[in-house]
Amino acid sequence: MVRMRGGRRWGRLLLIAGGFSIVALIVFIVVAPALLRPGANRLPIIQTPRDYGVAFETVEFQPPDAAITLRAWWMPAAQPKAAIILVHGGGDDNRSLPYADGLKLARDLVAHDYAVLAVDLRNYGESDASPEGVTFGDAESNDVIGAMNYLARRSPDLRYGAVGFSMGGRRSCTRRRGTGGWKRSSRRTRSRRSALSPPAF
């Protein structure tokens, strides 16, 4: 009898725990998409390349998957060896990469004859919002492809690569299917900062 009662008690506890888990999962499925929708509280762009003595142009282009406009800074080099796409991370971030000294990096790249395209991904900075909100890389990879297409149109003979941070690093490493795009870098590099066709100073 004692064993039977103990078994029933454990059975009830397991049922309760299972019920709570199911409810929590349902709440997450319902609430999470709303939390990931783009909001008005974007990290503002406070500094520009001009603050670091770098000439720049604000440019616009579209990704291949959505009718939205992405905005970026184009920082030309006098005699560019290649162009580097700078891709920021998730969370509170934008094309100025304030937490990674991105504008200092851009200044140094231009000083070493690499043109730079610093991109605001969708739902970040001054780029348009998308209905699905932030997808942590799934949709944002198309923004990198859009940047590649922009460079291919602007400077057809110029080689290009990318430097990405966090989410931007992961998306920068995704090879553009069906094209001669870049391949994935090493697993260790993908986890933090990813550089493809890296600069050789």
N, C-alpha and C positions, 0 to 999 in steps of 0.2 A: 504493500500500500504506500509506504514512504517513497519507494522508487517511482511508483506510478504518479504520485503527486508531484514529485520533483521533475519528472519528465514532462508533465503537463505544464508546470510553471515555466520551464525552459522553452517549451513549445510556444507558450503565449508570448514570452519575451522575444522570441525570434520573429513571430508574426508582427508584433508591435514594431520591432526594429525594421523589418522589411517594409511595413506600411509607411513608416517615416521616410525611409530611403526612396520609395516610389514617389511620395508627395514632394520630397526635396528635388528629385529629378524633374518632375513635372513643372515645379516652380521655376527651376533653372532654365528649362527649355522655353518657358513662356516669357520670363523676365530678361534673360540674357540678351536676346536680340534687341530689345528696347534699350538696354544699357550700351550696346555697341553702335547704336544709331549716331550719326554725326550730330554734334550739338553746336551751340553758339560759342561755347567756351574753348576756343582754339588758342593754342599758344601764340601770342602775337609776335610778329617779326619786328624786333627792336633795332638790330644792326643789319647793315648791308655790306657788300664787298667794298663799297666806297670808304667805309670806316677803316679799312685795312689797306687803302691806297690802290685798290684794284678796280679797273674800269669794267663795267658790266652793262648788260642789256636785259631787260625783262622780256621774256618770250612766252609764247603759248603754243600748246599742241594738244592733240587728242589721243587717248589710248585706243587700241583697236576694238575694245569690247563694249564701249559705252559712249553715249553722246554727251560727254562732259568735257570741260576744258581744264587742262593742267597748266600750272604756271611754274616758271623756273627762271633762274639767272644764268645767262650765258656770259662767261668770262673768257674772252679771247686771249690767245698768246700771239706774240709777234710772228714767230716761226714755229708753229706747233708741231711737236713730234706725234702727238695723238690727243684725243679728247677723253676726259674722265667724267663719267656721270657720278655725281655724289647723291647717295640715296639715304635719307634719314631713317631713324627707327620709329617704333610705335610709341604709345604713351604721349607725353607732352613733348612734341618735337616739331621741327619744320626744316625748311631748306637751309636755314642759317646754322643748323646743328649746334645750338648753344651749349650743349652739355659735352660736346666732343671737340670743341675748338675747330669746328668745321670751316669757319672763314679763314682761320690761320692756315689750315691745311690747303684751302683753295689758293690763298696767296702764295704759298710755297710751291704749289703745283704750277701756277702761272709763271712764277719766277724761274722755274726749270723747264719752261717751254711746253707745258701741257695746258691746253684749253680745258675749261671746266663747265659742266652743265649741272647746276645744283637744283634739284627737283623738289617741289612740294607734291607728295603723293595725294591721291584723292582723299577728301575729308580732313586734310591737314593744310596749315598755312593759308595761302590764298587760292588754292585749287578748289574746284567745285566739289560739292558733296555728291555722294551716290546713294541711291535708295537703300541699298543693303547695309550701308555703314561700313565701319572698319572690319575687315575680314582677316586681319593679321597675316597678310601676305597672299592669300589665294587670288583675290581680285587685283591687289596692288602690283602683282607681277606684270600685269598688262600695262601699268604706268611706266615701268622700266622699258618694256617693248616700245611704248609710245616715244620715250626719250631716244631710244635707238633709231627708230624711224625718223625722228626729227633730225638727228645728226646725219643720218644717211642722205636726207634731202638737202640739208644745209651745206654739208661738206662731204660730197661723195667719195673723195679720195683720202679722207682723214680716217685713220684707224681710231678705234675707241674701246674703252673698257669701263669698269665701274668699281667704285669703292662704296660699300654699304655697311650700315651699322645696325646691329640687332635684327629686327624684322627686315630692314632694308638690305642687310647683308645676305639674308636667306633668299630674298626675292632676286637680288642681283646675280645670284649664283645659278638661277634656273635657266637652263638653256632654252633658247627660243626654238621651239619645235618647227621642223620643216624649213629651217634656214641654216646658214652657216654661223649662227650665233655662238656665244661662248659656252663652254662646258662647266660643270660644277667644279668648284675647288675642293680642297681636302676637307674632311669632316671637321678637323680641329679649327680650320680657318672659318668655316661656315658658322660656327657657334658664336663667334664674336664679330670681328671685322673681316670682310671678304674683299679681296682685291683681285681683279681679273685684268689681264694685260697690265701688270703693275708697272709703275714708273721706275725707270732705272736712272737715278740721279747721277 
